[in-house]
Amino acid sequence: MKNEMHELFLAALRFFYRKFKQDGGSQLELAKKLGITNSYLSSVVSGARKASLELQNRIANTLFGPYDKFLAVGRRIKEGLEPLEEAPAEPFDSIERLLAQLTYYVLGHQRIEKELALSREKYRDISLTSGDMIFEVDPDLTITYVAGRVEEVMERSPQELIGKKFTDFLNEAEIKRIHYLIKESIRNKSIINTVLTITEDQQQKYRHAIAKPVFSSDGGFLGFRGTYRDITKRKKLEKALEQQNWLLQVAIDTIDNCAFVISDADNNVLKWNLEYQRLFNHSKEVLKTRDTQKYIEETRAKTTDPEQYDLDVKQALRSKKVTVHTYQLLGGKVIERKVIPLYKDNVLIGRIAHIKNI
């Protein structure tokens, strides 16, 4: 059938190719339309090279129309009939339709195979470069598949994991929590996104798990598919930063007679101490915003000369040097405000304001 189909295709191709050239078209023009070289097209027309089914389909649609109709013209030429005269419904039309369906099936199969190969390659590349372990578990949470950074994440080989339950590596508290998350995920058909705490050799380790529930076409639960990442280093760094932040806050809170406000280059307040809160008695709502502009606005409303205060603030924000200015609050306090811009590698990264009641 393949040889017969090619014969019919070649007969139709030569017929429509001649017609294309008689209508003013050129071989080079047709080759460009098809996305192939001039010499390749020439060898296909002559029969020296056999075009792929995908290319045959493109040629048919470019020169005439649907592939089955194109083949029907080839059959009429082979039978010595008028190429473009309407053929009887039987038997030729049914044969051409069958040949066309076979062609589309082969083309579709080739396309699916190509897409699957690309998907497998992308899947493999992602699993190897993402830093994650990819896993699948069945409804009983038994591990059925692992790939990617398995040994780096789990410190075990894939062979040691297959057949084990996912919960075998969790403590009782985490098992209870993960069962609740699984129940909610299945009920809501939602993704689990959580950090699990694991104790091994008296050391705490942390894993970030993202898992999607998998269901059959009739809604039956089949298990989970997802990724697993070791984030122990990140969690330890976060904990160390939290401790350092806490120590810094305690340190500036213990400084008497001097209020501090530390902001970044975008005027977001990073730190303020208790003396600052006592000095200006800002509302909790304003303090929570961490917005320097709102802090300034509330302070401005408490000064005896708001216009001068505005000028001093603008000067401090524009200046690359330390600025010092004083202003009086409505209650009688005289405030000295010293603003120190902080530069690193000639780039502004923030400011520190020292504020005193003088």
N, C-alpha and C positions, 0 to 999 in steps of 0.2 A: 504494500500500500504506500510505503514511503517513496519508492521509485516512481509509482504512478502519480502520486501527488506532485513530485518534483517535475515530472514531464508536463503535467497540466500547467503548473506554475510557469515553467520556462516558455511554453507556447504562448501563454497570456502575456508574459513579460515582453517577449519580442514584438508581439502585436501592438501592445500599448506604448512600448518604447519608440517604435516607428511612428506611431500616431503623435506621440509627444514631440518628436523632432519635426514632423510635418507641420505641427502647429506653432513652430518657431522656438521650441525649447532646445537646450543643448545638453550634452552629456555632463558637462561640468556643472551646469545649473542643477540637474537632477541629483548628482552626487552630493552637492552641498545641502540640498533639501533632505537627503537621506542621512547626512552626517558621516559619509564614507569618502574614500579617495576616488579620484577619477579612474585610476587603473583598476581598483578593486571592482568598481561598477562594471567596467568593461569586461573583466574576466567572468563576472556573474552572468552578464547578458550573453556572452559567447558560450557559456556552459563549462568553461575551464575550472570555475570554482563554484561550489554549491553554497548558496546563501543559507544562513541559519533561519530557523522558523520565525524568529523575532524580526529579522531583516525582511524576510518574505512578506510578512504581515505589513511592515512599514511601506514596502514597495507597492503592494496592492492598494493600500489606502491612499498613497501619494498619486499613483497613476490612474486609479479608477474608483475603487470603493471597497466595500467589505470583502474579506478574504474569500468567503464561500462564493460570492458572485464573480470574483476574479478567476477562481478555479473553474467556474462554470463556463466562462469564456474560453479558457484553455481546452476544456472538454469538447466544446462545439468546434473549435479549430481542429482538434484531433479527429473528430468525426466527419470533417469536411463540410460542416454547416456554416451558415453566416454567423460570425463571431458575436455580433451585438443584437441579433434577432432574438425575440423572446422565445425561450425554450419551453416545451411542455412541462407541466408540473412533475411528471414522472417519466422515466426513473431518475433523470439526471439531477434535478434539484435536491432530492433526498440524499443522493450520494455526495454531492458537494457539501451539503449541510453536515453530513457525517464527517467528511474530511476536515471541514472547518472546525467542527467541535473537537475533533481529535487534536488539531493544531492548537486551538485555544487551551485545551487541557495540558498539552505538552508545554506551551508557553507559560501557563499559570504554574505548572509544577516547577519549571526551571526558575521562575521568578521567586516562588516560595523557598526553593532550595537556596537561592542566592541570598535572600533576605535572612533566612535562618543562619546561614554561614556568617553573614555580617553581624547578626545579633549575637551569635556565639562568640565571635571575635571581640565585639564590644564588651560583652558580659565578662569575658576572661580578662580583658585589659582593665576594666573598671575594678574587678575583684582583686587584681594584683597591685593596682596603684592607689586604691582608696584608703588603705590602712585598715580596712574592715575585714571581719570574717563574715562570709555569707552562709546562711544556714536555712535548713528546712526541718520542721518537726511534724510528726503525725498528730492525730487527735489526742493521743496519750502523752504528748510532749516528748516522745522518743525521737532522738536526732536521726534523720534519714539521709541528710546531705550536708556537707560542709565544703567551702572553697575559699580562696583568697588567703588572707594573712592568718591562717588557723593557728600555727605554732606560736607566732608572735603574740596573739591575743590570748590564747588559752594555755600556752606552754605545754601543749599536748599535741600529738600527731592526729591527723584525721582518723586513722584507724582506731585510736583510743576513744574517739568521740562517737563514732557511728554505733548506734544501738543503745547508747546511754540516754538516760532521761535528762532533759534540760535542767530540771530541778536538782539533779544529783550534785550540782556545783554551787548550790545556794544553802544558806542557813535557814532555820525554821521560820524566823521572822520574815525573811525575803520570800520564802516559799508561799507563806500565807498571803503576802501582799501581791505576788505575781499571779496567784490563783484568782484573786479578786479582779486584777486588771484583765486577765484572760476572759473571765466571765463577762465583764463589761464590754470587752472588745467584740466577743462573739454576739452578744445581745444587740449592740449598736452597729456592728460591722465597721468598727473604727480601728485605727492603727494604734498600737501600743508604742509609746515613746517614753522610756524611763531609764533611770540610772540605778543599777543594782550594786549593793555593797556586798563584797565577798571577803571572808576572813580565811586566809591560808597561811599556815606557818606563823600564826600569831601576828600577821600583818594584814591590814585592811587594803583591799584592792577594789577598784571601781570599774564597772563595765556599762557602757551606754548601749542599750538595746532598742532597736526599732523593728517592730514585727507587724506584718499585715496578715489578718486571718484569710484563709483560702476556703472557698466554698465550691461545691459541685453545682452543675447546672440546675439540679432540683433543690438547691439550698442546703445540702448536707455539709456539715463542717468537716474539712479535710486536714486541718492543721494550720501551721503558721510558716511564713516565709519572711526572712528579714536579715538584718545586719547586726553585728556585735563588735564593739570597739573597746579597746582598753584605754580608759581615760584616767588612770591612776596618777600619772605625772601631772596632768592638768588639775585634778582635784586637790592634790597636795600643794600645788602652786597657789590655787585659789584660797586654800586654807591658810597658807603662809601670808598671803596678801591681806586676808581678813584680819589676821593677828597683828600684822604691821599697821594696818589702818586703825585698829583698836588702840594700839600703843601710841600712835601719833595723836589720836583724838584725846586720849587720857593726858598726854604730855601737854597739849595746848590748852586743855581745860584747867590744868593746874597753875597756869600762868596768871598771876594777879595783876590788876591795874593796867592790863593791855588786852584789847580785843583783837581778834584775828579774823580775817576773811580771806580765803584762798580761792581764786577762780582760774578757769582755763582761758585760752585765747578767744574762745567764743562767748566769754562772759557767763559761763555756767559755774555756779558756786560749788566748789568741791568740799570745802571745810569751813566751819565757823566754830568758835568756842563759846563756852558758857558766859564769859565776860561780855562778849558781843551781844548775846541775848539779853543779859541783865542791863547793859548800857542803853540799848534802844527799845527794848521791850517789843520787838517785832511780833506780829501775829503768827500763830502756828501755820496758818494757811500760806503766808508769804514765805516763811522759812522753808516749807516743804517744796515750794516751786523750784528752789535752787537757781532762780533767775536773778542775776545781778541787777538788771534794770528794775525789777520789782522791789528789791532791797533799797535801791537808790531812791525810788519814788516814795516809799514809805518814810525813809529818813528825811527826804526833802520836805515832806508835809509837816515835819516836827521842827524845822529850822526857822529862825527869825528873819532870814534873808534868803528865800528860795532862789531868787535870780542869781545871786552871787554863788550860791551852792552849785547851781547848774554850770556856771562858767568854770568853777574849780574842778568839777567832775569831768567836764569835757577836756580840760587841760590834762588831767591825769590820764585819761584814756588815749589821748593823742601822743603824749610824751614818751620818748624812749629812755628817759632818765627818771630818777627818783623825784617825786613831787611831794610837797608838804603844804597843807593848807589848814586853816582853822575856821570853825563856824560855831554859832551859838544855837542851842536848842531852846525851845519855847519855855522850858522849865528853868532855864538859867544856866545850865551846864555849858561849858566851853569845850569843844571837841577838837583835838588835833588828829588829822588823818594823813598818814604817810603811805604813799602807794609806790610799790617797788615792782617795775616790770621785769619779768623773767625771760631771758633769751638763751637759746641754745643753738649754736651754729648759725647765729644771726637770724634765727626764726623765733618769733614770740610764742611762748608756750603757756603763758599765764601771768597772773599778778598776785602779789600779797599786799593786803592793806593792814597796817598797824594803826589801831584807833585807841586814843587815850582821852580820859576826862582830865583836862588840865585846869 
